[in-house]
Amino acid sequence: MKDRGTKDQRRPLILLRPVPRVTALHRVWAGTKILAAVALSVVVSFIPSWTALGIIAAVLLTGLLVARIPRGVVPTIPWWVFAFLAFGAALNVAGGGLTSYVRALLLGVCLLVLASLVGWTTSLSDLVDALPVLLAPLRWVRLPVDEWVTVCALALRMLPTIRGELRMLFAARRLRGRPGIRNPKGWWPELIDTVGAVASVSMRQVRDLGDALSVRGPRPVVRTRPRLGAGDAVTVLIVGAACASIVIWG
């Protein structure tokens, strides 16, 4: 007989944590992957046909296979998500819009997998280094690119710290003998306690970060040259061919 704790163990949602692999997709420059993801997202959002969904699904499947992404990175989906989707499907069946509902659902899944694929194959430091290069054209219209890059870089670099603090918070909550919300009447007090604890942790992190920045002083944004290779060329060709196919046959 299996232990109940092992049986009920769920895979958590992990964001912006690269899968440790040495593959061709991992070696592609972060800016190339960001531009490819944006291009695919824009094209398939404006032309959400079945052909477009099949093309982007083929591209995503190729990327997952090349990057050797394991199945364990996919989080455990709770039952209420499937219940909500089934309820939406029932409403659309009654209204005669089941085809559009399924197509919109598949589009959302494809975009989610596309964003996740970039996060699984790109480290946070590479994303931060790619931002000044990608936003450099905006300097021609005198936009505050350096300030935007600094804010984005701080936000991305603080994500692992906040994630660690949240894990400690939930672990302390489990040690107190409250592993879950068993009674629906306890949802609202539990939500208030969790939001208050998260806000307290975030404010402490912001204060410490502000003190560190004040001591260090302002520093210019460093722009590094992108390291492009054969993988970048192949990625551009595949994404370009996929976008052109969607526009032509979509």
N, C-alpha and C positions, 0 to 999 in steps of 0.2 A: 504493500500500500504506500502510495507516495505521500510525502509530507505536504501538508496544506500550504505551508509557506512557499515551497518550491513550485507547487501547482499554480498558485496565484501570482507568481512573480511575473512582472510585466517589464517589457523593454521600454526604457524611458525615451522621451523625445530629445534628440541631440541635434543642436543647431550649430552651424559654423565650426564644426570639429572635423578636420580632414581625416580620411581613412589612411592609415600608414601603408602606402603602397609606392612602388617605384615603377610607374607605367608611363606610357607616352602621353596620356591625358594629364597626368600629374605634372609633367614637365612643361606643358603649355603655359605661356604667360597668362597671368591672371586677367590682364586687360583684354586679351583675346577671348577668353571664356566669358567675360562680362558682356562684351560687345556681341558675341554670338548668342548668348542667352537673351539679350535685349532684342536683337533682330528677329529671332524665332518667336519670341513672345508677342512682339508687335504684329508680325505678319499673320500668325495663327489667330490672334485676337480679332483682327479685322476680317479674316476669311476663315471662320470656324466651321469649315465643311468636313465631311467624313474623309475626303481625300487628304485635307490638311492635317487632320488628326492622325491618320495613318502614317503620313510622312514624318511628322514630329515624333510619333511613337517609335518609328524605325530608327530615327536619329538618336533618341534617348536610349533605346535598347543597345544600339552600337556603342554609345558612350559608357553605359554601365558595364558592358562586357569588356571593353578596352581597359577601363579603370579597375576592373575586377572588384566591384563593390559587393560585399557579402550581404546576405539577406538579414543578418543580425542588426544592421544599421536602421532597418525599418522599425519604428516604434509599434508597440501594441496598441491597436485601435480599440477604444472602449465600445461596449455594446450600444450605448446610447447614440453614437454616431451613425451606426447602421440603422437604428430605429428611426432617427431623424431623416435619413436618406430614403428609407422605405415610406415614411409618411409623405415626404415630398413627391415621391413617385406615384403614390396613390392619388394625391391631389391632381397631379398632372394627367393621370389616366382619366380621371373624372372630367377634366377640362379639355382633353384632347391634345395635350402638348407634351406627351411622353418623349417623343423624338427629340424635341428641343431641350428637354430637361436632361436626357441622357448625354446629349452632345455637350451641353454646358458643364455637366459633371465631369465628363472625360477631359474637357479643356482645362478645368481647374486642376485635375490630377496631373495632367501633363505639365502644366506650369509649375506645380509644386515639385514634381520630380526634377524638372529642369533647374530650378533654383537650388534644390538639394544637391544635385550633381555638381554644381559649381562649388558649393560648400564642402562636399566630400572630397574634392580633388584640389582644393586651394586652401592654403594656410592664411590666417588673419594678417600676418605680416606682409604676405604677397599682395593681398587685397589693398592694404594701406599704401604700399609702394606704388600700386597701379593708379590710385586715385589722382595724384598730381598730373600724371601724363594724360589720363582720359579727360580731365577737366581743363587742361591747358588752353584749348581753343576759346574758352569763355573769357580768358584774360583780354582778348581783343575787344570785347564790349565792356571792359572795365567792371567786371563783376568780382566780388570778393572771394576769389577762388581759394586763396590761402586760408581764409577763415573757415570756409566750408570743408576744406580738406582736413584742417585741424580738428573740427568738431566730429567729422566722420571717423577720423583716426582714433580719437579718444573714445568714441562710442564703441568701435570695434574692439579696441584693446581692453576695454573694461568689461566686455561680455564674459570672458572666462572667469574674471574675479567675481562678478555678480552671480554667475552660475555656481561657483564654488560656495558662495555665501548662502544661496538658496538651498543647496544640497545639505549644508550644515543645519539650516533652519528646519528642513523637513526631517532630517535625522533626529534632531532634538525633539521634534514633535512626536516622532514614533517612540522615542525613549520615554516620553511622558505617558505612554499607554493609550495614545489616540491615533492609531494607524490610519483611520479613515472616518468618514462621516456616515455612520450607520443609520441615523435617524434624520428624516427630511427636516424636522423642526430645528435641527442644529446646523443647517446649512448657512443661515444668515450670520449667527454669531461666529461660526468658524471662518466664514469669509472675511468678516471684519477683523478678526485676530490675525489672519494670514496677511491681509493687505497692510495692516498696521506694522507687522513685523518686517515685511518687504520694504515698506516706505522708510522705516527706521534704518535698515541696513543700507538702503540706497543713499540716504542723507549722510550717513557716516562715510560711505565711500566717496561721495561728492566733496565732503569737507576735507578729507585726507588728500584727495586729488588736487583740490584748490590750493591747499597749503604747499604741496609738492611743486606745483606750477609756479607759485609765488616765489619760492626759494630758488628754483632753477632759472626763472626769468624767461622772457620771450626768445624763441629761436625760429629761424626761417624754415620753411618747408623744404625738405630736400627732395629734389626730383632726380630719380635714377633712370638710366636708359633701360628700356625693355630688352630682355634677352629673347629674341625671336629665333625660331628654328624651324625644322621641317614639320614638327607637330603643329605649329601655328598655321603654316601654309595649308596643311591637310585639313585642319579645322575650318579655316576660312572657305576652302573649296567645298567641303561637305555642307556647311551651313548655307553658303551662297547657292549651291545647287538645290538644297531643300527649300529655301525661300523662293527661288525662281520657279520651282515645280509647283509650289502652293499657289503662286500668283497666276501661273499659266493654266494649270489643270484644276485649281481649287474651285 
